[in-house]
Amino acid sequence: MKFLKTLICIMTFLLGTQKVFAERVEYGPRPVSVTIPFVDSDRDLVADSITFVFPKNVKSINNKSKFLITPEDKNDPNYSRLSITPMVKSGQQKILFTLVDGQVIKVKAKIISNAKYTVEEYQFVPKQTLGAKRIKGKLKVTDLEVMGSLIAGAHLLGFKEKKIRRQIRCGYWGLKAYVEKVYEGPETKAYVIQMMNTSGKYEYALQLPKVFFEGQDLNRSIVSHSTNYRLVPKKYGSNKATLKIVADGNVHIKKAHICKKGEQVVQKTYLKPKPEGKKL
């Protein structure tokens, strides 16, 4: 392959197929090639979806007849994270994704039904920001690479790890948040935060694109990831989330807006699922 790929997660093996959480793709003016597996894990005749992650929101998509493309979260659309579902078992198509800043990312997507490995997420990164760079004799990694290591549970070279337990006030009595770990590098800081819904009445929707720090470097985007974006009462589902945030080295958790009431978190009354009626 002509583009640079970096695997950022621990690989597992399922039914003889190598499974990769995420793969990073360096893009430029020329088309980049990706493989999209046609996998029907629940045998409902509809293929499983994978995720495309872009550096900015996607404004328009052209030439996508072989795929169903929608925001990953339909309830809280984020147009920088798109769900890609192949509609046919094999084939190839060049899809054009136009970002809000006018950039056009040309993706040559190939559908394979017997892929040797499957990728759950493709992360598209401009050429000039991908990979390690040396500045003043020191190794500098990108924020996406730091996040990839955090997700994979890998050791962060050049970072000092601190284990703490500091509470973050969210503004909702039923939502608790604690900083669990802080990673400090020469120019980068990363946080691992545990969040939990303790309410039996409300659910909480996380809106990570709205996370920010007072005084942060406005020329540098915050990279965030959560294991769960909708925290429901424990009795009815998953009430916990692990949130990871990567930002510039000058930020401080005391000036963070991570789970502020009505900003990064929205509270809603949880609607219990209706019991299924008896079959006649």
CORFENRA-V69680 format. One record per backbone hydrogen bond with DSSP energy under -1.0 kcal/mol. NH is the residue of the N-H (numbers start at 1). CO is the residue of the C=O. If there is no record, write none. Layout:
{{NH;CO} {NH;CO}}
//
This chain:
{{8;22} {12;19} {14;17} {17;14} {18;116} {19;12} {20;118} {23;121} {24;6} {25;123} {27;125} {32;106} {34;108} {36;110} {38;112} {43;40} {48;39} {50;84} {51;120} {52;82} {53;122} {54;80} {58;79} {59;98} {60;98} {62;96} {67;64} {68;85} {70;83} {72;81} {81;78} {82;52} {83;70} {84;50} {85;68} {87;66} {91;111} {93;109} {95;107} {96;62} {97;105} {98;60} {99;103} {100;57} {102;99} {105;97} {107;95} {108;32} {109;93} {109;107} {110;34} {111;91} {112;36} {118;18} {120;20} {122;51} {123;23} {124;53} {125;25} {127;27} {129;126} {133;140} {135;138} {138;135} {140;133} {146;142} {147;143} {148;144} {149;145} {150;146} {151;147} {152;148} {154;149} {159;156} {160;184} {162;182} {164;180} {166;179} {168;177} {175;172} {176;196} {178;194} {179;166} {180;192} {181;192} {182;162} {183;190} {184;160} {185;188} {189;247} {190;183} {191;245} {192;181} {193;243} {194;178} {195;241} {196;176} {197;239} {198;174} {203;268} {204;231} {205;266} {206;229} {207;264} {210;207} {211;208} {212;257} {214;255} {216;213} {220;217} {223;246} {225;244} {227;242} {231;204} {232;238} {236;233} {241;195} {243;193} {244;225} {245;191} {246;223} {247;189} {249;187} {251;248} {255;252} {256;253} {257;212} {262;265} {263;260} {265;260} {266;205} {268;203} {270;201}}
//
